[in-house]
Amino acid sequence: MRANRLQMGPTFRDKVMDRVRTFNRKHRRLRLFGMLYAMAVLLFYNIGLAFYHNAKRCTCLATILFFFIASSSFTYPEALKLNVSFVTDLDKEETTGKYYTSDSLEGVFAESNAELAELTPVDKDKIIEEDQDVSEDQELAEGFVLADDISDISDTSSRNYETAAGNLNTSFDHTDWRLILVNKQHPIPEGYEFPFGEINDTMKCDERVLSPLKAMLKAAADEGINLAICSPYRNSERQEGLFKSKINNYIDAGLSYMDAYNITSQAVTVPGSSEHQIGLAFDIVCGSYYNLDEGFGDTEAGKWLADNSYKFGFVVRYLKGKENITGIEYEPWHFRYVGVDAATIMYNENLCLEEFWDSYLYD
């Protein structure tokens, strides 16, 4: 009965149309405006009515969307005005006293047939002095192996890597160990294993990368650029410790846990998704610039690596301008081995590994 009484009265639509008809009779030349007015009013009325009848659903949807955007690790904080800059993936306090000098590198690449070149001592006082001048947001790497400390490699070996790029293979297999895609969406496969190779007593990597790595260091040294390797293979416990440490640093600086996590994930890879854990990634600096920051890309060594590393199968993994794809800030010091063919294509076409997969590996 109540519903019947409600239906007997004029509806909102009827009232609007009555007003428009009255307006059109008085102002025949303005009929068009009257109709547009009626359409706009009824449109907003119906939208509001739909939200009113589905208030719970709309509220839930808006809440889920808000939390998804707020917690997404791809929310790149360009607009965040914080007194905290991006940091590298190593803590300064962990680096003190861990610079590798010529006295500690007799075993570098011991399995190779080449002999050690004449060793150049590292000026530890200079490094420590530079360390004291570095801000908390521009930390040093924990250990270095200089190119001068690497065993000599024949010119033939270096030439083989450079000329290999001349005969490109554009057919790739997604099961190729060199092309394994590891990022936030593609964590390391469960049970993934690789043969360990020793750079020195404390540094390891995938054994299959040692030869091209040595060839690249030798080629750079021949041009007067003394490269330094740091942060090769890193186990899961180490990666988790670094990630948690960075989050705590940002929280201590006044950020919320969510903001700290988002910023940390763009400077330190989420545990289980780091290429350092599969032995194919290396942080590389030089004898005159030990900071892991964007400034390395402007050094002579950084420019040489960016222009020549592909000849030996390495690429700058996190390119400038690709942050929205990789989810990681620009890192001119972080190099990933992918093989000469893939590296050459990625260099020529300015592709990050995710884009390479989209173009050459996904069906």
C-alpha positions as a printed NumPy array, in Angstrom:
array([[  0.   ,   0.   ,   0.   ],
       [  2.839,   2.375,   0.859],
       [  4.513,   1.683,  -2.448],
       [  1.303,   2.411,  -4.312],
       [  0.934,   5.758,  -2.57 ],
       [  4.491,   6.701,  -3.43 ],
       [  3.999,   5.827,  -7.064],
       [  0.926,   8.067,  -7.28 ],
       [  2.978,  11.207,  -6.706],
       [  5.062,  12.874,  -9.424],
       [  8.598,  11.597,  -9.708],
       [ 11.687,  13.786,  -9.835],
       [ 11.883,  13.214, -13.58 ],
       [  8.254,  14.323, -13.993],
       [  8.95 ,  17.52 , -12.032],
       [ 12.005,  18.35 , -14.125],
       [ 10.163,  17.736, -17.393],
       [  7.208,  19.895, -16.231],
       [  9.574,  22.763, -15.482],
       [ 11.247,  22.39 , -18.877],
       [  7.898,  22.323, -20.694],
       [  6.792,  25.489, -18.855],
       [ 10.109,  27.144, -19.728],
       [  9.831,  26.119, -23.404],
       [  6.298,  27.503, -23.707],
       [  7.428,  30.885, -22.368],
       [ 10.718,  30.944, -24.279],
       [ 10.173,  29.113, -27.554],
       [ 13.512,  30.279, -28.984],
       [ 15.371,  28.723, -26.056],
       [ 13.893,  25.246, -26.317],
       [ 17.287,  23.739, -27.027],
       [ 18.714,  25.11 , -23.772],
       [ 15.729,  23.776, -21.894],
       [ 16.276,  20.279, -23.257],
       [ 20.007,  20.385, -22.498],
       [ 19.212,  21.473, -18.96 ],
       [ 16.82 ,  18.57 , -18.51 ],
       [ 19.343,  16.048, -19.885],
       [ 22.155,  17.285, -17.609],
       [ 19.995,  17.313, -14.471],
       [ 18.571,  13.856, -15.125],
       [ 22.04 ,  12.463, -15.943],
       [ 23.544,  13.588, -12.637],
       [ 20.402,  12.493, -10.799],
       [ 20.591,   8.969, -12.215],
       [ 24.319,   8.701, -11.457],
       [ 23.731,   9.831,  -7.9  ],
       [ 20.827,   7.426,  -7.553],
       [ 22.99 ,   4.549,  -8.776],
       [ 25.688,   5.356,  -6.209],
       [ 23.036,   5.659,  -3.494],
       [ 21.607,   2.207,  -4.212],
       [ 25.115,   0.672,  -4.464],
       [ 26.837,   2.613,  -1.698],
       [ 28.453,  -0.414,  -0.077],
       [ 29.825,  -1.773,  -3.335],
       [ 31.195,   1.598,  -4.403],
       [ 32.798,   2.156,  -1.012],
       [ 34.483,  -1.236,  -1.063],
       [ 35.712,  -0.721,  -4.606],
       [ 37.113,   2.731,  -3.807],
       [ 38.838,   1.405,  -0.683],
       [ 40.472,  -1.476,  -2.552],
       [ 41.614,   0.856,  -5.32 ],
       [ 43.079,   3.302,  -2.814],
       [ 45.068,   0.666,  -0.964],
       [ 46.278,  -0.886,  -4.215],
       [ 47.649,   2.442,  -5.45 ],
       [ 49.059,   3.395,  -2.057],
       [ 50.819,   0.074,  -1.508],
       [ 51.976,  -0.555,  -5.057],
       [ 55.779,  -0.851,  -5.27 ],
       [ 55.564,   0.839,  -8.658],
       [ 54.331,   4.115,  -7.202],
       [ 57.54 ,   5.92 ,  -8.111],
       [ 57.881,   8.773,  -5.608],
       [ 59.022,  11.549,  -7.942],
       [ 56.767,  14.023,  -6.19 ],
       [ 57.81 ,  13.053,  -2.683],
       [ 59.748,  15.946,  -1.206],
       [ 61.758,  14.136,   1.388],
       [ 64.991,  14.906,   3.093],
       [ 66.039,  11.369,   2.235],
       [ 67.461,  10.445,  -1.133],
       [ 67.709,   7.03 ,  -2.718],
       [ 70.469,   4.913,  -1.272],
       [ 72.488,   1.983,  -2.509],
       [ 72.049,  -1.553,  -1.325],
       [ 74.904,  -1.632,   1.194],
       [ 75.309,  -0.094,   4.633],
       [ 78.311,   2.125,   5.235],
       [ 79.066,   0.56 ,   8.581],
       [ 79.395,  -2.801,   6.851],
       [ 82.071,  -1.526,   4.463],
       [ 84.679,  -0.366,   6.967],
       [ 87.874,  -2.359,   6.652],
       [ 86.603,  -4.545,   3.791],
       [ 88.406,  -3.046,   0.829],
       [ 90.322,  -5.756,  -0.978],
       [ 93.949,  -4.891,  -1.679],
       [ 96.565,  -6.694,  -3.739],
       [ 97.68 ,  -8.655,  -0.647],
       [ 94.298, -10.357,  -0.391],
       [ 93.748, -11.166,  -4.071],
       [ 96.279, -13.888,  -4.858],
       [ 93.412, -16.295,  -5.434],
       [ 91.442, -14.156,  -7.889],
       [ 90.253, -16.341, -10.759],
       [ 92.606, -19.088,  -9.606],
       [ 91.022, -21.576, -11.964],
       [ 91.96 , -19.636, -15.086],
       [ 95.08 , -20.53 , -17.063],
       [ 96.3  , -16.939, -17.131],
       [ 98.787, -15.483, -14.69 ],
       [ 98.23 , -12.514, -12.423],
       [ 99.238,  -9.188, -13.846],
       [101.45 ,  -6.835, -11.873],
       [ 99.389,  -5.753,  -8.877],
       [ 98.669,  -2.15 ,  -7.989],
       [ 97.991,  -1.589,  -4.276],
       [ 94.808,   0.178,  -3.307],
       [ 95.258,   3.36 ,  -1.316],
       [ 93.162,   2.387,   1.71 ],
       [ 93.717,   5.751,   3.412],
       [ 92.299,   7.54 ,   0.398],
       [ 89.247,   5.269,   0.301],
       [ 88.585,   5.71 ,   4.016],
       [ 89.029,   9.462,   3.67 ],
       [ 86.509,   9.498,   0.817],
       [ 84.185,   7.336,   2.926],
       [ 84.165,   9.959,   5.653],
       [ 83.186,  12.629,   3.14 ],
       [ 80.311,  10.605,   1.72 ],
       [ 76.846,  11.367,   3.016],
       [ 74.655,   8.675,   4.484],
       [ 72.717,   8.628,   1.232],
       [ 75.791,   7.941,  -0.937],
       [ 77.324,   4.86 ,   0.58 ],
       [ 80.312,   2.848,  -0.615],
       [ 80.367,  -0.761,  -1.692],
       [ 81.64 ,  -3.31 ,   0.77 ],
       [ 84.402,  -4.941,  -1.281],
       [ 86.312,  -4.338,  -4.478],
       [ 88.325,  -6.362,  -6.943],
       [ 90.314,  -4.032,  -9.175],
       [ 91.041,  -4.791, -12.816],
       [ 94.77 ,  -4.529, -12.081],
       [ 94.314,  -7.451,  -9.717],
       [ 92.698,  -9.68 , -12.322],
       [ 94.746, -12.312, -14.104],
       [ 95.984, -11.33 , -17.559],
       [ 93.849, -12.341, -20.508],
       [ 95.109, -12.809, -24.017],
       [ 94.13 , -10.301, -26.691],
       [ 92.605, -13.182, -28.67 ],
       [ 90.069, -13.802, -25.884],
       [ 88.968, -10.183, -25.882],
       [ 88.698, -10.071, -29.655],
       [ 86.55 , -13.186, -29.665],
       [ 83.94 , -11.494, -27.509],
       [ 83.938,  -8.298, -29.545],
       [ 83.661,  -9.998, -32.938],
       [ 80.91 , -12.316, -31.705],
       [ 78.556,  -9.343, -31.819],
       [ 78.99 ,  -9.195, -35.589],
       [ 77.03 , -12.43 , -36.147],
       [ 73.858, -11.84 , -34.196],
       [ 71.404, -14.565, -33.401],
       [ 67.915, -13.107, -33.162],
       [ 66.239, -16.358, -32.15 ],
       [ 66.059, -16.705, -28.373],
       [ 64.797, -19.361, -25.968],
       [ 63.018, -18.366, -22.768],
       [ 64.718, -21.273, -20.982],
       [ 68.194, -19.856, -21.687],
       [ 69.892, -19.294, -18.316],
       [ 71.461, -16.096, -19.627],
       [ 68.045, -14.525, -20.219],
       [ 66.263, -15.474, -17.011],
       [ 63.945, -12.622, -16.063],
       [ 64.096, -11.787, -12.382],
       [ 62.142,  -8.825, -11.018],
       [ 59.241,  -8.052,  -8.686],
       [ 56.742,  -9.855, -10.901],
       [ 59.094, -12.743, -11.707],
       [ 60.838, -13.964,  -8.539],
       [ 63.659, -16.47 ,  -8.679],
       [ 62.211, -19.906,  -9.59 ],
       [ 62.011, -22.288,  -6.677],
       [ 64.995, -24.595,  -6.61 ],
       [ 66.994, -22.515,  -9.114],
       [ 70.66 , -23.56 ,  -9.083],
       [ 73.798, -22.52 , -10.94 ],
       [ 77.497, -23.471, -10.875],
       [ 79.441, -21.254,  -8.483],
       [ 82.638, -19.596,  -9.631],
       [ 85.009, -17.777,  -7.291],
       [ 86.187, -14.252,  -8.011],
       [ 88.212, -14.37 ,  -4.812],
       [ 87.91 , -15.94 ,  -1.37 ],
       [ 84.801, -13.937,  -0.5  ],
       [ 83.22 , -13.084,  -3.87 ],
       [ 81.303, -15.518,  -6.05 ],
       [ 79.181, -15.475,  -9.194],
       [ 77.848, -17.819, -11.842],
       [ 80.918, -19.7  , -13.087],
       [ 79.785, -19.338, -16.712],
       [ 80.158, -15.551, -16.494],
       [ 83.774, -15.487, -15.319],
       [ 85.362, -15.592, -18.763],
       [ 83.379, -12.705, -20.349],
       [ 83.719, -10.717, -17.121],
       [ 87.517, -11.035, -17.199],
       [ 87.587, -10.169, -20.904],
       [ 85.618,  -6.978, -20.279],
       [ 87.866,  -5.901, -17.407],
       [ 90.948,  -6.563, -19.534],
       [ 89.567,  -4.58 , -22.479],
       [ 88.835,  -1.626, -20.199],
       [ 92.298,  -1.83 , -18.628],
       [ 93.861,  -1.762, -22.109],
       [ 92.211,   1.634, -22.592],
       [ 93.455,   2.943, -19.25 ],
       [ 90.227,   2.332, -17.296],
       [ 90.71 ,   0.389, -14.081],
       [ 87.335,  -1.108, -13.183],
       [ 86.429,  -2.463,  -9.767],
       [ 83.921,  -5.255,  -9.115],
       [ 81.716,  -5.214,  -6.041],
       [ 78.509,  -6.899,  -4.9  ],
       [ 78.422,  -9.99 ,  -7.134],
       [ 76.522, -13.044,  -5.814],
       [ 74.477, -12.391,  -2.691],
       [ 72.547, -15.079,  -0.797],
       [ 68.926, -14.683,   0.28 ],
       [ 69.775, -13.976,   3.934],
       [ 72.072, -11.14 ,   2.896],
       [ 69.46 ,  -9.659,   0.569],
       [ 66.773,  -9.801,   3.257],
       [ 69.084,  -8.105,   5.742],
       [ 69.85 ,  -5.267,   3.325],
       [ 66.19 ,  -4.734,   2.519],
       [ 65.105,  -4.631,   6.152],
       [ 67.99 ,  -2.339,   7.047],
       [ 66.986,   0.208,   4.405],
       [ 63.357,   0.164,   5.527],
       [ 64.467,   0.812,   9.119],
       [ 66.692,   3.674,   7.964],
       [ 63.766,   5.388,   6.249],
       [ 61.452,   4.786,   9.19 ],
       [ 64.072,   6.354,  11.484],
       [ 64.078,   9.329,   9.108],
       [ 60.372,   9.849,   9.786],
       [ 58.642,   7.923,   6.989],
       [ 55.752,   5.553,   7.471],
       [ 56.379,   1.86 ,   6.873],
       [ 54.462,   1.972,   3.582],
       [ 56.483,   4.922,   2.24 ],
       [ 59.711,   3.357,   3.502],
       [ 58.884,   0.08 ,   1.746],
       [ 58.01 ,   1.811,  -1.543],
       [ 61.215,   3.857,  -1.625],
       [ 63.377,   0.957,  -0.501],
       [ 62.   ,  -1.297,  -3.244],
       [ 63.29 ,   1.181,  -5.843],
       [ 66.799,   1.221,  -4.399],
       [ 67.155,  -2.343,  -3.094],
       [ 65.523,  -5.232,  -4.91 ],
       [ 62.876,  -7.138,  -2.969],
       [ 64.377, -10.345,  -1.506],
       [ 63.793, -13.296,  -3.805],
       [ 63.72 , -10.987,  -6.824],
       [ 67.345,  -9.852,  -6.96 ],
       [ 69.648, -10.735,  -9.844],
       [ 72.525, -10.741,  -7.364],
       [ 71.005, -13.919,  -5.933],
       [ 71.43 , -15.777,  -9.252],
       [ 75.056, -14.762,  -9.756],
       [ 74.523, -12.848, -13.006],
       [ 74.632,  -9.28 , -11.694],
       [ 77.606,  -7.144, -10.712],
       [ 77.989,  -3.677,  -9.313],
       [ 80.979,  -2.171, -11.14 ],
       [ 82.746,   1.098, -10.346],
       [ 86.311,   2.242, -10.969],
       [ 89.534,   2.92 ,  -9.111],
       [ 88.818,   6.643,  -8.869],
       [ 85.074,   6.539,  -8.147],
       [ 83.773,   4.101,  -5.556],
       [ 80.32 ,   5.548,  -4.88 ],
       [ 77.272,   3.622,  -6.016],
       [ 75.275,   6.593,  -7.271],
       [ 74.183,   8.191, -10.53 ],
       [ 77.403,  10.176, -10.689],
       [ 79.233,   7.04 , -11.819],
       [ 77.387,   7.248, -15.139],
       [ 79.174,  10.547, -15.869],
       [ 82.656,   9.161, -15.217],
       [ 84.945,   7.938, -17.988],
       [ 84.562,   4.39 , -16.674],
       [ 80.777,   4.643, -16.532],
       [ 80.589,   5.928, -20.107],
       [ 82.957,   3.223, -21.339],
       [ 80.888,   0.493, -19.732],
       [ 77.631,   1.903, -21.07 ],
       [ 79.064,   1.932, -24.617],
       [ 81.131,  -1.271, -24.594],
       [ 79.797,  -3.753, -22.036],
       [ 77.353,  -5.229, -24.568],
       [ 80.326,  -6.512, -26.605],
       [ 80.99 ,  -8.933, -23.758],
       [ 77.365,  -9.816, -23.029],
       [ 76.627,  -7.278, -20.258],
       [ 74.005,  -4.522, -20.124],
       [ 73.11 ,  -1.652, -17.824],
       [ 70.204,  -3.414, -16.177],
       [ 68.313,  -0.392, -14.868],
       [ 68.331,   2.299, -17.532],
       [ 67.435,   5.934, -17.101],
       [ 63.876,   6.599, -18.235],
       [ 62.826,   2.964, -17.734],
       [ 61.995,   3.257, -14.029],
       [ 58.281,   2.767, -14.655],
       [ 59.061,  -0.542, -16.374],
       [ 61.806,  -1.99 , -14.175],
       [ 60.47 ,  -0.547, -10.915],
       [ 64.06 ,   0.339,  -9.972],
       [ 65.814,   3.703, -10.08 ],
       [ 68.542,   4.391, -12.666],
       [ 71.684,   2.461, -11.681],
       [ 74.611,   3.046, -14.081],
       [ 76.8  ,   0.77 , -11.945],
       [ 74.554,  -2.34 , -12.041],
       [ 75.42 ,  -4.702, -14.903],
       [ 73.66 ,  -7.925, -15.813],
       [ 74.994, -10.683, -18.047],
       [ 72.579, -11.712, -20.83 ],
       [ 74.947, -12.946, -23.552],
       [ 76.443, -11.044, -26.489],
       [ 73.517, -11.481, -28.897],
       [ 70.825, -10.263, -26.517],
       [ 73.057,  -7.525, -25.095],
       [ 73.802,  -6.154, -28.575],
       [ 70.109,  -5.958, -29.434],
       [ 69.27 ,  -4.354, -26.1  ],
       [ 72.056,  -1.794, -26.582],
       [ 71.126,  -0.927, -30.177],
       [ 67.41 ,  -0.652, -29.426],
       [ 67.79 ,   0.883, -25.934],
       [ 65.77 ,  -1.897, -24.31 ],
       [ 65.664,  -3.01 , -20.719],
       [ 65.352,  -6.748, -20.098],
       [ 61.568,  -6.548, -19.593],
       [ 61.166,  -4.866, -22.992],
       [ 63.498,  -7.405, -24.587],
       [ 61.297, -10.217, -23.295],
       [ 58.186,  -8.491, -24.654],
       [ 59.766,  -8.148, -28.105],
       [ 61.732, -11.374, -28.489],
       [ 60.617, -14.02 , -26.01 ],
       [ 56.918, -13.732, -25.247],
       [ 54.659, -15.52 , -27.738]])
